[in-house]
Amino acid sequence: MSRRGRYVASAAVFACLLGCRARDEPATTPTSRPASAPTSQDAASAAPATDPLLPESYEWSNAEARAALADPDKGLSAAVRLVRLHDATPLCVPDPLTAAMATRLRVLRVPPEQWALGYSESSNERCLHSPILVEADGTVTALAAGVDEELLRLYVSEDPDIFPHLLIWPQRVGILNAPEETALALTPPAEDAEALCPHFELRLEDGYACVVLALAGEAGPVDVARYAWDPYELSFLGPAANKLPEPFVGRFDLDMEASTALQPVGGEIPKPVQPKEPDEKEEELPPY
């Protein structure tokens, strides 16, 4: 399997673990058990979704939408309207945008003057899937494109001085305030490798956030490694490499050169980088 194939396959597993894709319900009711009468809850679930966007927002000007961004009751409508005025079609705001899709949207403020818009996750209300940023001046900023946009999750921290806003992909983690750098990155497997490939996830433990490497297990995700954020050193503390836990076979390795925010702690300590020896052909400078 090619590297891209493995990446897409692991990403699909990752998406399934997060519950981003709903499972299909049985098409028919078994004949051995008569169908029960529909309840009021069943009727409510079968009813068409109500559009959460304010009807008047479809006609808002840029200034009106910007003025409504900070309003808890109007913020979602304002963000979607600014996307439309910007002539953008991100994954989270397709055209057309159905009421069912809109009910899954959430907008979170990223102080001081940004708002993040994306699909909310039931497991963590501060995580947005396929997100974009909307600026206070109405500018819409994409955070990724193509497959990366589909797989991206944004974690909006409640206190960025303690834990940063994170950009999380299956194979790497970035920091929103430094998008040009990669905080954590897995070493890509060899082209002919068939080893299991873990993925990055966000965890909340006793109210505190951390990043973990996880594998898909029969009973759910199995944590492979944990990376805690040190707000004083501005880095993640965790293993750079280690064996996978039983019953899995294999190992994982982080790309030390690409993982600019990693301080290796625990696991297998990587060998120190040997300094490059001088070229024997280089002429020695004469002494002064």
C-alpha positions as CSV (number, residue, x, y, z in Angstrom):
1,M,0.0,0.0,0.0
2,S,1.3,3.4,-0.9
3,R,2.1,6.1,1.8
4,R,-0.9,8.1,0.7
5,G,-3.1,5.0,0.8
6,R,-2.0,4.3,4.4
7,Y,-2.6,7.9,5.3
8,V,-6.1,8.0,4.0
9,A,-6.8,4.6,5.6
10,S,-5.6,5.7,9.0
11,A,-7.5,8.9,8.5
12,A,-10.7,7.0,7.8
13,V,-10.2,5.0,11.1
14,F,-9.6,8.3,12.9
15,A,-12.8,9.8,11.6
16,C,-14.8,6.8,12.6
17,L,-13.3,6.9,16.1
18,L,-14.4,10.5,16.5
19,G,-18.0,9.7,15.4
20,C,-17.8,12.0,12.4
21,R,-19.7,9.6,10.2
22,A,-23.1,8.3,11.3
23,R,-23.7,4.6,11.1
24,D,-26.5,3.3,8.8
25,E,-29.6,2.1,10.6
26,P,-31.3,-1.2,9.4
27,A,-33.5,-0.6,6.4
28,T,-36.3,-2.8,7.7
29,T,-37.8,-4.0,11.0
30,P,-37.2,-7.8,11.6
31,T,-40.4,-9.7,10.9
32,S,-40.0,-11.8,14.1
33,R,-40.7,-8.7,16.2
34,P,-43.6,-6.4,15.4
35,A,-42.7,-2.7,15.1
36,S,-43.8,-0.7,18.1
37,A,-46.0,2.4,17.7
38,P,-44.0,5.6,17.1
39,T,-43.4,7.7,20.1
40,S,-43.3,11.5,20.3
41,Q,-39.5,11.3,20.5
42,D,-39.4,9.2,17.3
43,A,-41.7,11.8,15.6
44,A,-39.4,14.6,16.7
45,S,-36.3,12.8,15.4
46,A,-38.0,12.2,12.0
47,A,-39.1,15.8,11.7
48,P,-37.1,18.0,9.3
49,A,-34.3,19.9,11.0
50,T,-35.1,23.6,11.9
51,D,-32.7,26.0,10.3
52,P,-30.7,27.6,13.2
53,L,-29.7,30.6,11.0
54,L,-31.7,33.7,11.5
55,P,-33.9,34.4,8.5
56,E,-32.9,38.1,8.4
57,S,-29.2,37.1,8.4
58,Y,-29.4,36.1,4.7
59,E,-29.7,39.8,3.8
60,W,-27.2,41.2,6.3
61,S,-24.5,43.6,5.0
62,N,-20.9,43.0,5.8
63,A,-21.1,45.6,8.6
64,E,-24.3,44.1,10.1
65,A,-22.7,40.6,10.1
66,R,-19.5,41.9,11.7
67,A,-21.5,43.7,14.4
68,A,-23.4,40.5,15.2
69,L,-20.3,38.2,15.5
70,A,-19.9,38.6,19.3
71,D,-23.7,38.2,20.0
72,P,-24.3,34.7,21.5
73,D,-27.7,34.5,19.7
74,K,-26.5,35.9,16.3
75,G,-22.8,34.8,16.1
76,L,-23.4,31.6,14.1
77,S,-25.7,33.4,11.6
78,A,-23.1,36.2,11.3
79,A,-20.2,33.9,10.7
80,V,-22.0,32.0,7.9
81,R,-23.2,35.3,6.3
82,L,-19.6,36.6,6.3
83,V,-18.5,33.3,4.6
84,R,-21.1,33.9,1.9
85,L,-20.1,37.5,1.5
86,H,-16.5,36.4,1.1
87,D,-17.5,34.1,-1.8
88,A,-15.9,31.2,0.1
89,T,-17.1,27.6,0.0
90,P,-15.3,25.8,2.8
91,L,-16.2,22.2,3.7
92,C,-18.1,23.4,6.8
93,V,-20.2,25.8,4.8
94,P,-21.1,24.1,1.5
95,D,-23.4,25.6,-1.0
96,P,-26.2,24.8,-0.5
97,L,-26.1,24.6,3.3
98,T,-29.0,22.4,4.5
99,A,-30.7,23.0,7.9
100,A,-29.4,19.6,9.1
101,M,-25.8,20.7,8.3
102,A,-26.3,24.1,9.9
103,T,-27.5,22.5,13.2
104,R,-24.1,20.8,13.5
105,L,-22.2,24.1,13.1
106,R,-20.7,25.9,16.0
107,V,-18.8,29.2,16.3
108,L,-16.3,29.8,19.1
109,R,-14.5,33.0,19.9
110,V,-10.7,33.0,19.6
111,P,-9.6,36.1,21.5
112,P,-9.0,38.8,20.8
113,E,-10.6,39.3,17.4
114,Q,-11.2,35.9,15.7
115,W,-14.0,33.4,15.6
116,A,-13.6,29.8,14.6
117,L,-16.4,28.1,12.7
118,G,-16.7,24.4,12.1
119,Y,-18.7,21.2,12.8
120,S,-19.0,20.6,16.5
121,E,-18.0,17.3,18.1
122,S,-20.3,15.6,20.7
123,S,-17.3,14.4,22.7
124,N,-15.8,17.9,23.1
125,E,-17.7,21.1,22.6
126,R,-14.4,23.0,22.1
127,C,-13.3,20.9,19.2
128,L,-14.3,21.9,15.7
129,H,-14.0,19.7,12.6
130,S,-13.0,21.2,9.2
131,P,-12.8,24.6,10.8
132,I,-12.1,28.1,9.3
133,L,-11.4,31.4,11.0
134,V,-13.5,34.5,10.7
135,E,-11.8,37.8,11.5
136,A,-13.4,40.8,13.2
137,D,-13.0,42.7,9.9
138,G,-15.0,40.1,8.1
139,T,-12.0,38.3,6.5
140,V,-12.4,34.5,6.2
141,T,-9.2,32.5,6.5
142,A,-8.9,28.8,5.5
143,L,-6.7,26.7,7.8
144,A,-6.1,23.9,5.4
145,A,-7.1,22.7,1.9
146,G,-8.0,19.4,0.2
147,V,-7.7,16.2,2.4
148,D,-6.1,18.2,5.2
149,E,-9.2,20.4,5.5
150,E,-11.4,17.4,5.8
151,L,-9.2,15.8,8.5
152,L,-8.4,18.9,10.5
153,R,-9.7,19.5,14.0
154,L,-9.3,22.7,15.9
155,Y,-9.2,22.8,19.7
156,V,-10.1,26.2,21.0
157,S,-8.5,26.5,24.5
158,E,-10.3,28.1,27.3
159,D,-7.0,29.5,28.6
160,P,-4.2,29.7,25.9
161,D,-1.7,30.8,28.5
162,I,-2.1,27.3,30.1
163,F,-2.8,25.3,26.9
164,P,-2.6,26.5,23.3
165,H,-5.2,26.4,20.6
166,L,-4.3,23.3,18.6
167,L,-4.6,22.2,15.0
168,I,-4.8,18.4,15.0
169,W,-4.4,16.1,12.1
170,P,-4.1,12.3,12.3
171,Q,-0.3,12.4,11.7
172,R,0.7,15.8,13.1
173,V,-0.2,18.6,15.5
174,G,0.2,22.3,15.1
175,I,-0.3,25.4,17.2
176,L,-2.8,28.0,15.9
177,N,-0.6,30.9,16.8
178,A,2.4,29.4,14.9
179,P,0.8,27.7,11.9
180,E,4.0,27.6,9.9
181,E,5.6,25.2,12.4
182,T,4.7,21.6,13.3
183,A,4.6,20.9,17.0
184,L,4.4,17.1,16.8
185,A,4.8,14.8,13.8
186,L,4.9,11.1,13.3
187,T,7.7,9.7,11.2
188,P,6.1,8.5,7.9
189,P,6.3,4.7,7.5
190,A,8.4,3.2,4.8
191,E,6.7,2.6,1.5
192,D,6.7,-1.2,2.0
193,A,5.8,-1.1,5.7
194,E,2.6,-2.7,6.9
195,A,3.0,-1.7,10.6
196,L,0.1,-0.1,12.5
197,C,0.0,3.6,12.4
198,P,-1.3,5.5,15.4
199,H,-3.0,8.9,15.2
200,F,-3.1,12.0,17.3
201,E,-6.2,12.8,19.4
202,L,-7.0,15.4,22.1
203,R,-7.9,14.2,25.6
204,L,-9.5,15.9,28.5
205,E,-8.2,14.4,31.8
206,D,-9.7,15.9,35.0
207,G,-10.5,19.0,33.2
208,Y,-7.0,19.4,31.7
209,A,-6.3,18.9,28.0
210,C,-3.4,16.8,26.6
211,V,-2.5,15.2,23.3
212,V,-2.3,11.4,22.9
213,L,-1.3,8.9,20.3
214,A,-4.0,6.3,19.9
215,L,-4.7,3.1,18.0
216,A,-8.1,1.6,17.1
217,G,-8.8,-1.3,19.4
218,E,-11.8,-3.7,19.5
219,A,-13.3,-1.9,22.5
220,G,-12.4,1.6,21.3
221,P,-9.2,3.8,21.1
222,V,-6.2,2.5,22.9
223,D,-3.7,5.2,24.1
224,V,-0.2,4.6,23.0
225,A,1.6,7.7,24.3
226,R,0.6,10.9,26.2
227,Y,2.0,14.4,25.5
228,A,1.4,17.0,28.3
229,W,1.9,20.7,27.6
230,D,4.4,22.6,29.7
231,P,3.2,26.3,29.7
232,Y,6.6,27.5,31.0
233,E,8.8,25.7,28.4
234,L,6.1,26.1,25.7
235,S,6.6,22.5,24.6
236,F,5.0,19.0,24.8
237,L,6.5,16.5,27.2
238,G,6.3,12.8,26.0
239,P,8.1,9.9,24.3
240,A,9.8,10.4,21.0
241,A,9.7,6.6,20.3
242,N,8.5,3.4,21.9
243,K,7.0,0.0,21.4
244,L,3.3,-0.3,20.9
245,P,1.4,-1.7,23.9
246,E,0.1,-5.3,23.8
247,P,-1.7,-6.8,22.0
248,F,-0.3,-4.6,19.2
249,V,3.0,-5.4,17.5
250,G,5.4,-2.7,16.3
251,R,6.6,0.7,17.4
252,F,6.1,4.4,16.8
253,D,8.6,7.1,16.1
254,L,8.1,10.9,16.1
255,D,10.0,12.9,13.6
256,M,12.4,14.8,15.9
257,E,13.4,17.3,13.3
258,A,9.8,18.2,12.4
259,S,8.5,18.0,16.0
260,T,9.6,21.5,16.9
261,A,7.7,21.6,20.2
262,L,8.7,18.2,21.6
263,Q,10.8,17.6,24.7
264,P,11.4,13.8,24.8
265,V,10.4,12.3,28.1
266,G,10.1,8.6,28.7
267,G,9.9,5.9,26.1
268,E,13.0,5.0,24.1
269,I,15.5,7.8,24.2
270,P,16.7,8.6,20.6
271,K,20.4,8.4,19.9
272,P,22.1,11.8,19.9
273,V,22.7,13.4,16.6
274,Q,26.4,13.0,15.7
275,P,28.1,16.2,14.6
276,K,29.0,16.2,10.9
277,E,32.7,15.5,10.4
278,P,34.7,17.9,8.3
279,D,35.3,17.1,4.7
280,E,38.8,15.6,4.4
281,K,39.1,17.4,1.1
282,E,38.7,20.8,2.6
283,E,42.0,22.7,2.9
284,E,43.1,23.6,6.3
285,L,43.5,27.3,6.9
286,P,47.1,28.3,7.7
287,P,47.8,29.4,11.3
288,Y,48.1,33.1,12.0
